[in-house]
Structure formats: structure tokens, C-alpha cells
């Protein structure tokens, strides 16, 4: 049986506030928890009008308190901005409060503009220096999570608290093969962001598996893939609703982070020839259709990646559209038979 999971970016749709977007994320997590999804991750973005999720650690604590079963995680914490020690403490705290339910997904993207990155790291910080430090930061993070700081190391004697018997599952996230290289070297799990880059992911996952080095984190490689998905009762309805996602991806590519527009707003948008080409090309990052079509495409994607779990970013302008996608996918894959939700 293929496992299904969700990544939610707390998108702010036109006509809604950031606070409402976060409440929608909570509703989505609660529904996924009831319907049998494996994990629910939240992302990290900064200085964005269209995305409300700037602090996954804080949001995860609320999600964990309002769900009972599903694994919860960051998709992901943008490690170059932070102290590896503090990230270890944050996620040990979550693991102590909700043992066996926490995933620590790590990314190396800036999650915003270079100007915003300076605000996160300090005005004198260098963005490229932070990226160069990433492998060393991952190593330090794993030292703290596994209590394995070597004698003579600069951090000898330092432990991340609270002290817990278990640890969060560590994932490295990326839209290129480089993150797969880091994941294989660390013995971490790897998630490829197909929703960001619709090409090359299968090769990245194969390379990760072939070069994987067993560690205290994992004895064997573990991989998944994440893609945009929109499912409705009919193909025509799904295609109409997906125009919101088409426009959102296009606008993000153009540096316009204004949130998710309605299908009506998408229909009224003036598309250049270049825009129309990008919309067509970006469909490689999405799965759209009725339940049967979406199920078939997800199974094909999983087979092409050689994974037993697929993570979806449920798209759409209205939260009801995203909730319905989650519901229909659960039915199509027979995850559960609970179908009600409350906003």
C-alpha cells in the first residue's frame, strides 16, 4: 500500500488574512490525522504576503496538540539561518512532548529574498557563506541529536536539552541532487521537491540510494517525493480549480508573492506568450484530475521514483478545495472511511 502525506505552506488566498491561513492549516492537519495520512509537514517562508508559515517549530506545537496520531514535521527548517544547537533543542522539545510523532526536515534554501536572509542571520551575514557552511551544520545538528559530540571537539560536553530517549526522524529536503548527496552522506532520509523542480528528481533519488551510508539515523535509505495535487469529482472541475495553482506558480516564478488567486481572477489575468508556455511546462510539477486519474498519476510517480510514500501539496484558492483533495485522495487510496471536517 502506498503511503500518502501532506506538505502545507499555509498559503494566503485572496480575500483571506494570514491568521485565517494558519487556521486553515490546522483544519487540514486535523482532517489528514483522521483520514489516515502518514505525516503532515509545514514549510518555512519569510517576508511573504502570500505564505503565512514563517515558524514551523511554533506551528508544529499547535498541530501536535490538536491531532492524535499523524507524524508532524518541518518541510523544512532552513538551517543556514540558524544555530544547529538551537534547532536540535527545538526539535528535542517537540519530541519530548510528542514522542514518536516528530520529523525534522532540513532545507538549505533562503526561504525569501537575500535582503530578508540578512535580517534573519544578521545584517553582516553572507548568504553564500551560509550555504557553504550547510554540510558542517548538518553534521553538528546530528551530533547534538544523537549525543555524539566527540572528545576534543569544540562543543565537547554540550548536550541539547531536554534529554529524551527517542529522536525526531531527520530528513533532508531539496529540489536538486545536491541535497540527496548530503542526505546520503549523513545517513538521513531524503525528500525530493518535485513541486519545485519537475525534472531530474528520479535520478537524484537513485543517486541518493546508491551512495547511502548507514548511520545512527537510518540503516537503509528512505526517500519520498512531494508534488502539487488537486483532485475534484470531475476532470472539468479539477481543471477549473487548478487555474488558481497555475497562476500562483507562475507569479512566484516572476517574483510576485501575493498569494493564491481565485479561478475567476486567474481567468481575468493577462497571460503573455511566455506566461502561457510556463503554465504548460509547470504542469509537470502538478497532478490534476478526478480521483481515478489522480490515483493513477500518483502511483506512476511513485513507481518512477521507486518510493512507497508520496507527499502532496494540496492546491486551490478555497480551503474547501484543499480539504476536498485530501478527502478524495484518502478515498481513492482507501486510507480510511472518515470523511467529515469542520472549519
C-alpha positions as CSV (number, residue, x, y, z in Angstrom):
1,X,0.0,0.0,0.0
2,X,1.3,3.4,-1.0
3,X,1.5,5.9,2.0
4,X,0.3,9.4,1.5
5,X,1.5,12.5,3.3
6,X,0.9,16.3,3.1
7,X,3.1,19.4,2.9
8,X,1.2,22.6,3.7
9,X,2.7,26.0,3.0
10,X,-0.1,28.0,4.8
11,X,-1.0,29.8,1.6
12,X,-2.8,33.1,1.9
13,X,-5.6,33.2,-0.6
14,X,-7.0,36.5,-1.9
15,X,-9.7,37.7,0.5
16,X,-8.2,36.0,3.5
17,X,-5.8,37.0,6.3
18,X,-2.6,35.3,7.5
19,X,-4.3,34.3,10.7
20,X,-7.1,32.6,8.7
21,X,-4.5,30.8,6.5
22,X,-2.9,29.3,9.7
23,X,-6.4,28.2,10.9
24,X,-6.8,26.5,7.5
25,X,-3.5,24.7,8.0
26,X,-4.8,23.4,11.4
27,X,-8.1,22.2,9.8
28,X,-6.1,20.4,7.1
29,X,-3.8,18.7,9.6
30,X,-6.8,17.5,11.7
31,X,-8.5,16.1,8.6
32,X,-5.3,14.3,7.5
33,X,-5.0,12.9,11.0
34,X,-8.5,11.5,10.9
35,X,-8.2,10.1,7.4
36,X,-5.0,8.0,7.8
37,X,-2.3,10.1,6.2
38,X,1.2,9.2,7.3
39,X,2.7,12.7,8.0
40,X,1.9,16.4,7.8
41,X,4.7,18.9,7.2
42,X,4.7,22.7,7.3
43,X,7.1,24.9,5.5
44,X,9.2,28.0,6.3
45,X,9.0,31.2,4.3
46,X,9.8,34.8,5.3
47,X,8.6,38.2,4.4
48,X,5.9,36.8,2.1
49,X,2.5,38.3,1.6
50,X,1.3,35.0,0.1
51,X,2.6,32.5,2.6
52,X,2.0,32.7,6.4
53,X,4.2,29.9,7.7
54,X,7.4,31.6,9.0
55,X,8.0,29.5,12.1
56,X,7.4,25.7,11.6
57,X,8.5,24.9,15.2
58,X,5.8,27.1,16.7
59,X,3.1,25.9,14.3
60,X,4.1,22.2,14.9
61,X,3.5,22.5,18.6
62,X,-0.1,23.7,17.9
63,X,-0.7,21.0,15.3
64,X,0.6,18.3,17.6
65,X,-1.7,19.4,20.4
66,X,-4.7,19.3,18.1
67,X,-4.0,15.9,16.4
68,X,-3.5,12.5,17.9
69,X,-1.8,10.1,15.5
70,X,-0.2,11.6,12.4
71,X,3.5,12.4,12.3
72,X,4.3,16.1,12.1
73,X,7.3,17.8,10.8
74,X,9.1,20.8,9.2
75,X,9.3,20.9,5.4
76,X,11.7,22.3,6.3
77,X,13.7,24.3,8.8
78,X,16.1,26.5,6.8
79,X,19.2,25.5,8.7
80,X,21.7,28.1,7.2
81,X,19.8,30.8,9.0
82,X,20.2,29.3,12.5
83,X,22.3,27.7,15.1
84,X,22.4,23.9,14.7
85,X,22.3,23.6,18.5
86,X,19.1,25.7,18.8
87,X,17.4,23.7,16.1
88,X,18.3,20.5,17.9
89,X,16.9,21.9,21.2
90,X,13.6,23.0,19.4
91,X,13.0,19.5,17.9
92,X,14.1,17.7,21.0
93,X,11.5,19.7,22.9
94,X,8.8,18.7,20.4
95,X,10.0,15.1,20.5
96,X,9.8,15.1,24.3
97,X,6.3,16.5,24.3
98,X,5.0,14.3,21.4
99,X,7.4,11.2,21.3
100,X,7.4,9.2,18.1
101,X,5.5,11.8,16.1
102,X,8.1,14.4,15.1
103,X,10.0,14.8,11.8
104,X,12.8,17.3,11.4
105,X,13.0,18.2,7.7
106,X,16.0,20.4,6.8
107,X,16.4,22.7,3.9
108,X,19.2,25.0,2.7
109,X,17.2,27.5,0.6
110,X,16.9,31.1,1.8
111,X,13.1,31.0,2.0
112,X,12.9,34.6,0.9
113,X,14.9,37.3,-0.7
114,X,18.7,37.8,0.1
115,X,17.7,41.0,1.9
116,X,15.3,39.0,4.1
117,X,18.1,36.5,4.7
118,X,20.3,39.2,6.1
119,X,17.6,40.2,8.5
120,X,17.3,36.5,9.7
121,X,21.1,36.0,10.1
122,X,22.2,39.5,10.9
123,X,23.0,42.4,8.6
124,X,26.6,41.4,8.2
125,X,25.8,37.8,7.3
126,X,26.8,36.5,3.9
127,X,24.2,34.3,2.1
128,X,26.7,32.2,0.2
129,X,28.9,31.7,3.2
130,X,25.8,30.2,4.9
131,X,25.2,27.8,2.1
132,X,28.9,26.7,2.2
133,X,28.5,26.0,6.0
134,X,25.4,23.8,5.4
135,X,27.2,20.4,5.4
136,X,29.1,21.3,8.6
137,X,25.8,22.5,10.2
138,X,24.1,19.2,9.3
139,X,27.0,17.3,11.0
140,X,26.7,19.5,14.1
141,X,23.0,19.1,14.2
142,X,23.3,15.3,14.1
143,X,25.9,15.4,16.8
144,X,23.5,17.2,19.2
145,X,20.5,15.0,18.3
146,X,22.5,11.7,18.8
147,X,24.6,12.9,21.8
148,X,27.7,12.1,19.9
149,X,30.0,15.1,20.2
150,X,33.5,13.7,20.1
151,X,36.1,14.3,22.8
152,X,38.2,17.3,22.0
153,X,35.5,18.8,19.8
154,X,34.8,22.5,20.3
155,X,31.4,21.5,21.5
156,X,32.6,18.8,23.9
157,X,30.4,18.5,26.9
158,X,27.4,20.3,25.4
159,X,24.1,18.4,25.1
160,X,20.8,19.5,23.6
161,X,18.0,19.6,26.1
162,X,15.5,18.3,27.0
163,X,17.2,14.9,27.2
164,X,15.0,12.3,25.6
165,X,15.2,8.6,24.8
166,X,13.9,9.0,21.2
167,X,14.7,11.4,18.5
168,X,12.9,13.1,15.6
169,X,13.3,11.5,12.2
170,X,15.7,13.6,10.2
171,X,15.0,14.4,6.5
172,X,17.0,16.5,4.1
173,X,14.8,18.3,1.5
174,X,15.8,19.5,-1.9
175,X,14.9,20.2,-5.5
176,X,18.3,19.2,-6.9
177,X,20.6,16.2,-6.4
178,X,22.9,18.1,-4.1
179,X,20.6,17.7,-1.1
180,X,20.5,14.0,-1.9
181,X,24.3,13.9,-1.7
182,X,24.2,15.5,1.7
183,X,21.4,13.1,2.9
184,X,23.3,10.0,1.7
185,X,26.5,11.2,3.5
186,X,24.6,11.8,6.7
187,X,22.5,8.7,6.5
188,X,19.4,10.8,6.7
189,X,16.1,10.3,4.8
190,X,15.6,12.4,1.6
191,X,12.6,14.1,0.2
192,X,12.7,15.5,-3.4
193,X,10.6,18.6,-4.1
194,X,9.1,17.7,-7.4
195,X,6.6,20.5,-6.9
196,X,9.6,22.9,-7.2
197,X,11.5,21.1,-9.9
198,X,9.6,18.7,-12.2
199,X,12.8,17.3,-13.8
200,X,15.7,15.2,-12.6
201,X,14.2,14.0,-9.3
202,X,14.2,10.3,-10.2
203,X,17.9,10.5,-10.9
204,X,18.5,12.4,-7.6
205,X,16.7,9.7,-5.6
206,X,18.6,6.8,-7.4
207,X,21.9,8.5,-6.7
208,X,20.9,9.0,-3.1
209,X,20.1,5.3,-2.7
210,X,23.2,4.1,-4.4
211,X,25.6,6.3,-2.3
212,X,23.7,6.0,1.0
213,X,25.9,5.5,4.1
214,X,24.1,3.8,7.1
215,X,24.1,5.8,10.3
216,X,22.5,6.2,13.7
217,X,19.6,7.8,11.8
218,X,18.9,5.1,9.3
219,X,20.3,1.7,8.4
220,X,18.7,1.7,4.9
221,X,17.9,4.7,2.7
222,X,14.4,6.2,2.9
223,X,13.0,8.6,0.3
224,X,9.8,10.3,-0.7
225,X,8.7,12.8,-3.3
226,X,6.5,15.8,-3.0
227,X,4.2,17.2,-5.7
228,X,1.3,19.6,-6.1
229,X,-2.1,17.9,-6.3
230,X,-5.7,19.0,-6.9
231,X,-8.5,16.4,-7.1
232,X,-12.2,17.0,-7.7
233,X,-15.2,14.9,-8.5
234,X,-14.8,15.6,-12.3
235,X,-11.9,16.4,-14.5
236,X,-13.5,19.6,-15.7
237,X,-14.0,20.9,-12.1
238,X,-10.4,20.0,-11.2
239,X,-9.0,21.8,-14.3
240,X,-11.0,24.9,-13.5
241,X,-9.9,24.9,-9.8
242,X,-6.3,24.3,-10.9
243,X,-6.1,27.6,-12.7
244,X,-5.5,29.1,-9.3
245,X,-2.5,26.9,-8.8
246,X,-1.2,27.6,-12.4
247,X,-1.3,31.3,-11.8
248,X,0.2,31.0,-8.3
249,X,3.3,29.1,-9.6
250,X,3.7,31.5,-12.5
251,X,3.6,34.5,-10.2
252,X,6.1,33.0,-7.8
253,X,8.4,32.4,-10.7
254,X,8.0,36.1,-11.6
255,X,8.8,37.2,-8.0
256,X,5.1,38.1,-7.3
257,X,4.4,36.6,-3.9
258,X,0.8,37.9,-3.5
259,X,-1.0,34.7,-2.6
260,X,-3.5,32.4,-4.3
261,X,-5.9,34.0,-6.7
262,X,-9.4,32.6,-7.4
263,X,-10.3,30.8,-10.6
264,X,-12.2,34.0,-11.6
265,X,-9.1,36.1,-11.0
266,X,-7.0,33.6,-12.9
267,X,-9.4,33.8,-15.9
268,X,-9.1,37.6,-15.9
269,X,-5.3,37.6,-15.7
270,X,-3.4,38.7,-18.9
271,X,-1.0,36.0,-19.9
272,X,1.8,36.7,-22.3
273,X,3.1,34.0,-24.7
274,X,5.9,33.4,-22.2
275,X,3.4,33.1,-19.4
276,X,1.3,30.5,-21.3
277,X,4.4,28.5,-22.0
278,X,5.4,28.5,-18.4
279,X,1.9,27.4,-17.3
280,X,2.1,24.4,-19.7
281,X,5.6,23.5,-18.6
282,X,4.8,23.8,-14.9
283,X,2.1,21.1,-15.2
284,X,5.0,18.7,-14.8
285,X,5.0,19.8,-11.2
286,X,1.3,19.1,-10.6
287,X,-1.2,16.2,-10.7
288,X,-4.7,17.4,-11.6
289,X,-7.9,15.4,-12.2
290,X,-10.7,13.2,-10.9
291,X,-10.0,10.6,-8.2
292,X,-9.2,7.8,-10.7
293,X,-6.9,10.0,-12.8
294,X,-5.0,11.4,-9.7
295,X,-4.6,8.0,-8.2
296,X,-3.1,6.6,-11.4
297,X,-0.7,9.5,-11.8
298,X,0.4,9.3,-8.1
299,X,1.1,5.6,-8.5
300,X,3.0,6.2,-11.7
301,X,5.1,9.0,-10.0
302,X,5.8,6.7,-7.0
303,X,6.9,3.9,-9.3
304,X,9.2,6.2,-11.3
305,X,10.9,7.4,-8.1
306,X,10.9,3.9,-6.5
307,X,9.3,5.1,-3.3
308,X,6.5,3.8,-1.1
309,X,5.3,7.2,0.0
310,X,4.2,10.3,-1.8
311,X,3.7,13.7,-0.3
312,X,1.2,16.2,-1.8
313,X,0.8,19.9,-1.6
314,X,-3.0,20.3,-1.9
315,X,-3.7,23.3,-4.1
316,X,-6.6,25.6,-4.6
317,X,-8.0,29.1,-3.7
318,X,-10.6,28.0,-1.2
319,X,-9.6,25.8,1.8
320,X,-12.6,23.6,0.9
321,X,-10.8,22.8,-2.4
322,X,-7.7,21.7,-0.5
323,X,-9.8,19.7,2.1
324,X,-11.7,18.0,-0.7
325,X,-8.5,17.0,-2.4
326,X,-7.3,15.4,0.8
327,X,-10.6,13.7,1.3
328,X,-10.8,12.3,-2.3
329,X,-7.2,11.0,-2.2
330,X,-7.9,9.2,1.1
331,X,-10.9,7.5,-0.5
332,X,-9.0,6.7,-3.7
333,X,-6.2,5.1,-1.8
334,X,-8.5,3.6,0.9
335,X,-6.7,5.3,3.7
336,X,-9.8,5.5,5.9
337,X,-13.5,5.9,5.8
338,X,-13.9,9.1,7.9
339,X,-15.0,12.0,5.7
340,X,-16.2,14.8,7.8
341,X,-14.4,18.1,8.5
342,X,-15.1,21.3,10.3
343,X,-13.6,24.7,9.5
